[in-house]
Amino acid sequence: MYVQCVYGHCGVTEAVVFDHAHDIAAGKPAHQSSVLRGRIANLAVDGNPDTCARTLKEKNSNWTIDLLDQHTIAGLQVDSAHLSLNPSGLPLNLTAHCGN
């Protein structure tokens, strides 16, 4: 799964990917375009809503997760309490992509 934030910080509090009733993202390897104050990518899939992955303020910041196998995705939830505003003052646009 790939999450892109067009402007500002990309902050992912929790990312959950469901195949029926199970969270298949939990504990899987995650990566992001940069790291702000030690908030590494894996904090978004650690199961703790009090932690957060966060990038530096940069154009096209992104966060990705490797699900390590093919899965049928039944649902996707990306929570973020830490998104900054883009230069126009509007909320950020997030794009999520699942697939190869």
N, C-alpha and C positions, 0 to 999 in steps of 0.2 A: 504494500500500500504506500502511496506517495501523497503527501500533503504539501501543497505549496501556498505560501503567503506572498502576495504580490508586492506589498510594501511593508516596511517595519519589521517588527519582531515576529517570529513564528513561535508561539507558545502552545504546547500541547500538554494539558493537564492529565488527561487519560485518553487512550485510544483503545477501543474495544472492537474486535471483529468476531462476529458470531457465525458458527456453522450450526444451525439449529439452536441449541441452548448453551453451547460452550463458547467461552472466550478463547479463540485460537491465537490471539495476539500476545497474551500474557507471557512475559519472560522471553519472548523471541528477540533476536538481534535487531536493534534500531540504530539509525544513523541520522545525522542532521548536518546542514551546511556549515554551521559554526556553533560555538557554545558560549552562552552568556553566564558569567558567574558560577561556573561549575554545574549548570543545569543540563546534564548530558541527556542524550536521546532516550536511553533506557528508562529514565524516570517516568516516561509516559506510558510504559507498559509494566510497571512494577506493582499494580493493583492498589496503590495508595493515592487517593484523590488529593492528598495534601502535598504531593510532590509534583514537579512540573519540569518538562524539558523546555528549553528556551534558546533561541538563536540570538545572535547579534542583530542590530537593526541594519538590514541590508536588502537590496532589491532581490526578489525571487528567492528568499530564504525558504528552506524546505526541511521536511522531516520524513523519513522512510522507515518501513519495517519489512523484514524478510520473514515470511510465514514458513519458510523452510520446506514447503511442500505445496502441492496443488490442493485447493479446498473449494467447496461450493459455499459461497458467501451468502448467508441469509440476512445479515444485517451489519451495519457499520455505525459506530458512534465515535465522534471526535469531540471531546470537551476541551474548552479553553477559557480560563478566567483571566488570562494575561495577554490578550491581544492589544497591541497599540493601534492608533488610528493612522490611516495613510495621510499624505500631505493635504488632501482635499478635506480632511476632517470626517470623512465617512468611515464606517467600520470596514475592516479588511475583508477582502474576498478570499475565501479558502477554496482550493480545488483539491479534491481527493480522487485518486485513480487506483483502481484495483485491477491487476492483470499483468501479463507479461509485457 
